[in-house]
Amino acid sequence: MPDDFPDPEQIENTILHTLTDFRNATTLEIGFGDGRMARHYRHETGWLIGVDVDEAELRLARDDYLKEGQRQADLAQADAGALPFAAASFDLVIFAWSL
């Protein structure tokens, strides 16, 4: 999918990059879904981990948004209430479309 779908005005991209600097950051995205938000920052992060409870959505992410050779990305099926990571494991945590 093109990077501007479904947001051709790039409002999401502008807001994300106004709020933080993704360069080389170890980033966790909770509620990763199909990876749509990650298209805005995936090439900037040092490491990206996307978690979601829905394995089907994570498969879509692998097939669409992360298929372009993101070498430093992992996806995991996990619940936001019981994340399998130690405290302070990430520079950034994104929780955008999960509410």
C-alpha contacts under 8 A as a table, 3 or more apart, distances in Angstrom:
res1	aa1	res2	aa2	distance
1	M	5	F	6.84
1	M	64	D	6.59
1	M	65	Y	7.14
2	P	5	F	5.68
3	D	39	R	6.21
3	D	40	H	7.45
4	D	7	D	5.21
4	D	8	P	4.65
4	D	9	E	7.50
4	D	10	Q	6.41
5	F	8	P	6.05
7	D	10	Q	5.39
7	D	11	I	6.74
7	D	12	E	7.17
8	P	11	I	7.99
10	Q	13	N	5.18
10	Q	14	T	6.18
11	I	14	T	5.13
11	I	15	I	6.15
12	E	15	I	5.25
12	E	16	L	6.10
12	E	37	M	7.84
12	E	40	H	7.82
13	N	16	L	5.25
13	N	17	H	6.16
13	N	40	H	5.48
14	T	17	H	5.35
14	T	18	T	5.99
15	I	18	T	5.04
15	I	19	L	6.26
16	L	19	L	5.34
16	L	20	T	6.41
16	L	40	H	7.87
17	H	20	T	5.37
17	H	21	D	6.27
17	H	22	F	7.70
18	T	21	D	7.97
21	D	25	A	7.87
22	F	25	A	5.35
22	F	27	T	7.85
22	F	41	Y	6.54
22	F	44	E	5.71
22	F	45	T	5.35
22	F	92	L	7.91
23	R	44	E	4.84
23	R	45	T	5.23
23	R	46	G	6.81
24	N	44	E	6.14
24	N	45	T	4.48
24	N	46	G	3.68
24	N	47	W	7.14
25	A	44	E	7.85
25	A	45	T	4.96
25	A	46	G	4.95
25	A	47	W	6.56
25	A	90	F	7.70
25	A	91	D	5.63
25	A	92	L	6.73
26	T	45	T	6.34
26	T	46	G	5.44
26	T	47	W	4.65
26	T	48	L	6.05
26	T	89	S	7.94
26	T	90	F	5.14
26	T	91	D	5.20
26	T	92	L	6.44
27	T	45	T	6.73
27	T	46	G	7.71
27	T	47	W	6.08
27	T	48	L	4.84
27	T	49	I	6.24
27	T	90	F	5.70
27	T	91	D	6.04
27	T	92	L	4.78
27	T	93	V	5.77
27	T	94	I	7.55
28	L	48	L	5.96
28	L	49	I	4.87
28	L	50	G	5.82
28	L	51	V	7.59
28	L	90	F	6.52
28	L	92	L	6.30
28	L	93	V	4.74
28	L	94	I	6.19
29	E	32	F	5.59
29	E	48	L	7.63
29	E	49	I	6.35
29	E	50	G	4.82
29	E	51	V	6.33
29	E	93	V	5.72
29	E	94	I	4.57
29	E	95	F	6.05
30	I	50	G	6.22
30	I	51	V	5.22
30	I	52	D	6.35
30	I	80	A	6.48
30	I	93	V	7.31
30	I	94	I	6.12
30	I	95	F	5.17
30	I	96	A	7.86
30	I	98	S	7.35
31	G	50	G	7.36
31	G	51	V	5.85
31	G	52	D	4.67
31	G	53	V	7.48
31	G	80	A	7.65
31	G	95	F	6.58
31	G	96	A	7.66
31	G	97	W	6.88
31	G	98	S	5.21
32	F	35	G	5.41
32	F	36	R	7.83
32	F	37	M	7.66
32	F	38	A	7.89
32	F	50	G	5.10
32	F	51	V	5.40
32	F	52	D	5.37
32	F	58	L	7.37
33	G	36	R	7.44
33	G	51	V	7.76
33	G	52	D	5.89
33	G	54	D	7.05
33	G	57	E	4.86
33	G	58	L	5.81
33	G	61	A	7.01
34	D	57	E	4.70
34	D	58	L	5.53
34	D	59	R	7.32
34	D	60	L	5.09
34	D	61	A	4.12
34	D	62	R	7.86
34	D	64	D	7.74
34	D	65	Y	7.39
35	G	38	A	5.29
35	G	39	R	6.93
35	G	50	G	7.82
35	G	58	L	7.46
35	G	60	L	7.74
35	G	61	A	4.80
35	G	64	D	7.94
35	G	65	Y	5.75
35	G	66	L	7.39
36	R	39	R	5.81
36	R	61	A	7.66
36	R	65	Y	6.62
37	M	40	H	5.98
37	M	41	Y	7.85
38	A	41	Y	5.47
38	A	42	R	5.26
38	A	65	Y	7.53
39	R	42	R	5.62
39	R	43	H	7.97
39	R	65	Y	6.31
41	Y	44	E	5.45
41	Y	45	T	6.62
42	R	45	T	5.77
42	R	48	L	7.03
42	R	70	Q	7.25
43	H	70	Q	7.04
45	T	48	L	6.31
45	T	72	Q	8.00
46	G	72	Q	6.81
47	W	72	Q	4.97
47	W	73	A	5.83
48	L	72	Q	6.22
48	L	73	A	4.56
48	L	74	D	6.32
49	I	73	A	5.63
49	I	74	D	4.78
49	I	75	L	5.60
49	I	76	A	7.49
50	G	73	A	7.71
50	G	74	D	6.37
50	G	75	L	4.74
50	G	76	A	6.33
51	V	75	L	5.79
51	V	76	A	4.87
51	V	77	Q	5.55
51	V	78	A	5.66
51	V	79	D	7.60
51	V	80	A	7.89
52	D	55	E	7.14
52	D	57	E	7.75
52	D	58	L	6.98
52	D	76	A	6.74
52	D	77	Q	5.16
52	D	78	A	5.51
52	D	79	D	6.52
52	D	80	A	7.69
53	V	77	Q	5.18
53	V	78	A	5.17
53	V	79	D	5.47
54	D	57	E	5.45
54	D	58	L	6.60
54	D	77	Q	6.73
55	E	58	L	5.01
55	E	59	R	6.26
55	E	77	Q	6.05
56	A	59	R	5.09
56	A	60	L	6.46
57	E	60	L	5.03
57	E	61	A	6.36
58	L	61	A	4.92
58	L	62	R	6.34
58	L	75	L	6.87
58	L	76	A	7.72
58	L	77	Q	7.65
59	R	62	R	5.11
59	R	63	D	6.23
60	L	63	D	5.03
60	L	64	D	5.88
60	L	65	Y	7.87
61	A	64	D	5.24
61	A	65	Y	5.28
61	A	66	L	5.90
61	A	67	K	7.89
62	R	65	Y	6.52
62	R	66	L	5.08
62	R	67	K	5.77
63	D	66	L	6.62
63	D	67	K	5.51
64	D	67	K	5.57
65	Y	68	E	7.11
66	L	69	G	6.63
66	L	70	Q	5.83
67	K	70	Q	7.01
70	Q	73	A	6.06
78	A	82	A	7.27
78	A	83	L	6.30
78	A	84	P	7.54
79	D	82	A	5.47
79	D	83	L	6.13
80	A	83	L	5.54
85	F	89	S	6.66
86	A	89	S	5.73
88	A	91	D	7.57
90	F	93	V	6.81
95	F	98	S	6.21
96	A	99	L	7.64
